[in-house]
């Protein structure tokens, strides 16, 4: 399909109408004809947002002067986050260097403090991944040497979960050319990839642990990207060397590994990618989240593809998955286009009881917010949510919904960085990466369906230029405020402490006591008067990163919770007493009452 012309959104209102009509046709007829028709028109006319530079001097950029609350301060230096990310030699324009790397938060040794695992992708002779333990004073010490977590190679992303039910978090690390499984042996890690049956010689990106067959064991999905050839060199429009884009290579199929249980204390997995249907359609996959999107009590998968239609793998409850992204409204934007999908934020942004999806794209595109309702059906509501009105646009990667000011409404964070060279970043000294750097963004949910750009009011998070990739959330100091960690290509990671003027809050950890682990996939509903908030227990979302698997609720002026209801991964539902706020509580499966 060849694009002709340079139409802006105002020139494409009729096309947008056809796209929305097609969406209705799809929901009623469950066929893809409408999107094929509209997608063809869009491709011919070239109807997509006009390219917008990410520099402040761009005259076409939308000017937004939102003032908002100060939410974060940068405490990276004072807590000892000084290790510089190693992307490998830059003169090769090795494509994996431009796409990585992620990070994870986890309690390595069970001391109750949150530790960090930071990835490097400098190749077999580069810097190893870094394991940092949090001290009682909140600073971090490097314990990489002798930890078994000192992997070298082109590490990309990771997923954290307790896969052998010993109460300790284990690590899956995706790489260009491999996927590694590190078993936690009491604070030291052992590479069990080969014996466990994890074989993935492809370019793995984001990964997620989830129990798709409800047998109590966590299974593993790895989103694979491209059949990349390092010998294939690319140039930009000026004829200068640059990183290749995804259209230069074929996408590859993702991997699904089913947990087979323990043998001699070691988890074993079987590759079920083909028999499950996952291998039927290739990527290029970048982001992935696992949740029950259809409301039937079985976990599904949403995969953000780079420049190709997204996939919604709906669990058929017999070991198979079917891609229903088109019929459920998630394959394309409202303009009928498949944008460059990277990071994914998951949350009930409008408090209607259904989980919504936000996906980051290129700076020359627009990020997309798909709102859910009724159950299992999605509509592109980006424009309705004011997300087109922002001070600057960037190529987004990591992204998260979270209630940063604890007012009861989910806010949004996005970290940015180009994948192709652009104008030099203002006032920076980033060397090779200067022409790829952009600034991060924050949006405040006003409670009326609008996400207001408050980036300028948060200079610590949004003023510095970087090539940001990973983004994770955790309450590192236990004060009830959600903190953020950002990974940056060729720079040190940055930790942002939440200093917002916050309302009341409650954090819920949903536990499976028989298996000694967090109940990944559990949906937690918090009831206060006539209001219900919904959160999902899951560590993997955003981009290449793993967050704290805790359901955090902002409550505003509410100082008491009526009840907590949890739908567990096996489909059972329990109710727990509410009570006092401003605390972290643990709800254990089997100890609640039937609703």
Secondary structure as the mmCIF struct_conf table of DSSP 4:
data_model
#
loop_
_struct_conf.conf_type_id
_struct_conf.id
_struct_conf.beg_label_comp_id
_struct_conf.beg_label_asym_id
_struct_conf.beg_label_seq_id
_struct_conf.end_label_comp_id
_struct_conf.end_label_asym_id
_struct_conf.end_label_seq_id
BEND BEND1 UNK A 5 UNK A 5
HELX_RH_3T_P HELX_RH_3T_P1 UNK A 9 UNK A 12
HELX_RH_AL_P HELX_RH_AL_P1 UNK A 13 UNK A 29
BEND BEND2 UNK A 32 UNK A 32
HELX_RH_AL_P HELX_RH_AL_P2 UNK A 33 UNK A 45
TURN_TY1_P TURN_TY1_P1 UNK A 46 UNK A 46
BEND BEND3 UNK A 48 UNK A 48
HELX_LH_PP_P HELX_LH_PP_P1 UNK A 49 UNK A 51
BEND BEND4 UNK A 54 UNK A 55
TURN_TY1_P TURN_TY1_P2 UNK A 56 UNK A 57
TURN_TY1_P TURN_TY1_P3 UNK A 59 UNK A 60
BEND BEND5 UNK A 61 UNK A 61
HELX_LH_PP_P HELX_LH_PP_P2 UNK A 62 UNK A 63
STRN STRN1 UNK A 72 UNK A 74
TURN_TY1_P TURN_TY1_P4 UNK A 76 UNK A 80
HELX_LH_PP_P HELX_LH_PP_P3 UNK A 83 UNK A 83
STRN STRN2 UNK A 84 UNK A 84
HELX_LH_PP_P HELX_LH_PP_P4 UNK A 85 UNK A 85
BEND BEND6 UNK A 90 UNK A 90
TURN_TY1_P TURN_TY1_P5 UNK A 91 UNK A 92
HELX_RH_3T_P HELX_RH_3T_P2 UNK A 95 UNK A 98
TURN_TY1_P TURN_TY1_P6 UNK A 99 UNK A 99
STRN STRN3 UNK A 103 UNK A 106
BEND BEND7 UNK A 108 UNK A 113
STRN STRN4 UNK A 115 UNK A 118
BEND BEND8 UNK A 122 UNK A 122
STRN STRN5 UNK A 123 UNK A 123
TURN_TY1_P TURN_TY1_P7 UNK A 124 UNK A 125
BEND BEND9 UNK A 126 UNK A 126
HELX_LH_PP_P HELX_LH_PP_P5 UNK A 127 UNK A 129
STRN STRN6 UNK A 130 UNK A 134
HELX_LH_PP_P HELX_LH_PP_P6 UNK A 135 UNK A 135
TURN_TY1_P TURN_TY1_P8 UNK A 136 UNK A 137
BEND BEND10 UNK A 138 UNK A 138
STRN STRN7 UNK A 140 UNK A 142
TURN_TY1_P TURN_TY1_P9 UNK A 145 UNK A 146
BEND BEND11 UNK A 147 UNK A 148
STRN STRN8 UNK A 153 UNK A 153
STRN STRN9 UNK A 155 UNK A 161
BEND BEND12 UNK A 163 UNK A 168
STRN STRN10 UNK A 170 UNK A 175
STRN STRN11 UNK A 176 UNK A 176
TURN_TY1_P TURN_TY1_P10 UNK A 177 UNK A 177
STRN STRN12 UNK A 178 UNK A 184
BEND BEND13 UNK A 185 UNK A 187
STRN STRN13 UNK A 189 UNK A 191
HELX_RH_AL_P HELX_RH_AL_P3 UNK A 193 UNK A 196
TURN_TY1_P TURN_TY1_P11 UNK A 197 UNK A 197
BEND BEND14 UNK A 202 UNK A 202
STRN STRN14 UNK A 203 UNK A 203
STRN STRN15 UNK A 204 UNK A 210
BEND BEND15 UNK A 212 UNK A 213
BEND BEND16 UNK A 215 UNK A 217
HELX_LH_PP_P HELX_LH_PP_P7 UNK A 218 UNK A 218
STRN STRN16 UNK A 219 UNK A 224
STRN STRN17 UNK A 226 UNK A 226
TURN_TY1_P TURN_TY1_P12 UNK A 230 UNK A 231
STRN STRN18 UNK A 234 UNK A 235
TURN_TY1_P TURN_TY1_P13 UNK A 237 UNK A 238
BEND BEND17 UNK A 239 UNK A 239
STRN STRN19 UNK A 241 UNK A 242
HELX_LH_PP_P HELX_LH_PP_P8 UNK A 243 UNK A 245
HELX_RH_3T_P HELX_RH_3T_P3 UNK A 246 UNK A 248
BEND BEND18 UNK A 249 UNK A 249
STRN STRN20 UNK A 251 UNK A 251
STRN STRN21 UNK A 255 UNK A 263
TURN_TY1_P TURN_TY1_P14 UNK A 264 UNK A 265
STRN STRN22 UNK A 266 UNK A 271
HELX_RH_AL_P HELX_RH_AL_P4 UNK A 273 UNK A 276
BEND BEND19 UNK A 277 UNK A 277
HELX_RH_3T_P HELX_RH_3T_P4 UNK A 278 UNK A 280
BEND BEND20 UNK A 281 UNK A 281
STRN STRN23 UNK A 285 UNK A 291
BEND BEND21 UNK A 293 UNK A 298
STRN STRN24 UNK A 300 UNK A 305
STRN STRN25 UNK A 306 UNK A 306
BEND BEND22 UNK A 307 UNK A 308
STRN STRN26 UNK A 311 UNK A 315
BEND BEND23 UNK A 317 UNK A 319
STRN STRN27 UNK A 321 UNK A 323
TURN_TY1_P TURN_TY1_P15 UNK A 325 UNK A 329
BEND BEND24 UNK A 331 UNK A 332
TURN_TY1_P TURN_TY1_P16 UNK A 334 UNK A 335
BEND BEND25 UNK A 336 UNK A 336
STRN STRN28 UNK A 340 UNK A 340
STRN STRN29 UNK A 344 UNK A 347
TURN_TY1_P TURN_TY1_P17 UNK A 349 UNK A 350
BEND BEND26 UNK A 352 UNK A 354
STRN STRN30 UNK A 356 UNK A 359
TURN_TY1_P TURN_TY1_P18 UNK A 363 UNK A 364
BEND BEND27 UNK A 365 UNK A 365
STRN STRN31 UNK A 368 UNK A 372
BEND BEND28 UNK A 374 UNK A 374
TURN_TY1_P TURN_TY1_P19 UNK A 375 UNK A 376
STRN STRN32 UNK A 378 UNK A 380
TURN_TY1_P TURN_TY1_P20 UNK A 382 UNK A 382
HELX_RH_3T_P HELX_RH_3T_P5 UNK A 383 UNK A 385
TURN_TY1_P TURN_TY1_P21 UNK A 386 UNK A 388
BEND BEND29 UNK A 391 UNK A 391
STRN STRN33 UNK A 396 UNK A 402
TURN_TY1_P TURN_TY1_P22 UNK A 404 UNK A 405
BEND BEND30 UNK A 407 UNK A 409
STRN STRN34 UNK A 411 UNK A 416
BEND BEND31 UNK A 419 UNK A 420
BEND BEND32 UNK A 423 UNK A 423
HELX_LH_PP_P HELX_LH_PP_P9 UNK A 424 UNK A 425
TURN_TY1_P TURN_TY1_P23 UNK A 426 UNK A 427
HELX_RH_3T_P HELX_RH_3T_P6 UNK A 431 UNK A 436
STRN STRN35 UNK A 438 UNK A 439
STRN STRN36 UNK A 441 UNK A 445
BEND BEND33 UNK A 447 UNK A 449
STRN STRN37 UNK A 451 UNK A 453
HELX_RH_3T_P HELX_RH_3T_P7 UNK A 455 UNK A 457
HELX_RH_AL_P HELX_RH_AL_P5 UNK A 459 UNK A 462
TURN_TY1_P TURN_TY1_P24 UNK A 463 UNK A 463
BEND BEND34 UNK A 464 UNK A 464
STRN STRN38 UNK A 465 UNK A 466
STRN STRN39 UNK A 468 UNK A 474
TURN_TY1_P TURN_TY1_P25 UNK A 476 UNK A 477
BEND BEND35 UNK A 478 UNK A 480
HELX_LH_PP_P HELX_LH_PP_P10 UNK A 481 UNK A 482
STRN STRN40 UNK A 483 UNK A 488
TURN_TY1_P TURN_TY1_P26 UNK A 489 UNK A 490
BEND BEND36 UNK A 491 UNK A 491
STRN STRN41 UNK A 492 UNK A 492
STRN STRN42 UNK A 494 UNK A 498
STRN STRN43 UNK A 504 UNK A 512
TURN_TY1_P TURN_TY1_P27 UNK A 513 UNK A 516
STRN STRN44 UNK A 517 UNK A 518
TURN_TY1_P TURN_TY1_P28 UNK A 520 UNK A 521
STRN STRN45 UNK A 523 UNK A 528
TURN_TY1_P TURN_TY1_P29 UNK A 529 UNK A 530
STRN STRN46 UNK A 531 UNK A 536
BEND BEND37 UNK A 539 UNK A 539
STRN STRN47 UNK A 540 UNK A 541
STRN STRN48 UNK A 542 UNK A 542
TURN_TY1_P TURN_TY1_P30 UNK A 543 UNK A 544
STRN STRN49 UNK A 545 UNK A 546
STRN STRN50 UNK A 551 UNK A 556
TURN_TY1_P TURN_TY1_P31 UNK A 557 UNK A 557
STRN STRN51 UNK A 560 UNK A 567
TURN_TY1_P TURN_TY1_P32 UNK A 569 UNK A 570
BEND BEND38 UNK A 571 UNK A 571
STRN STRN52 UNK A 573 UNK A 580
BEND BEND39 UNK A 582 UNK A 582
STRN STRN53 UNK A 583 UNK A 588
TURN_TY1_P TURN_TY1_P33 UNK A 589 UNK A 590
BEND BEND40 UNK A 591 UNK A 592
STRN STRN54 UNK A 593 UNK A 593
#
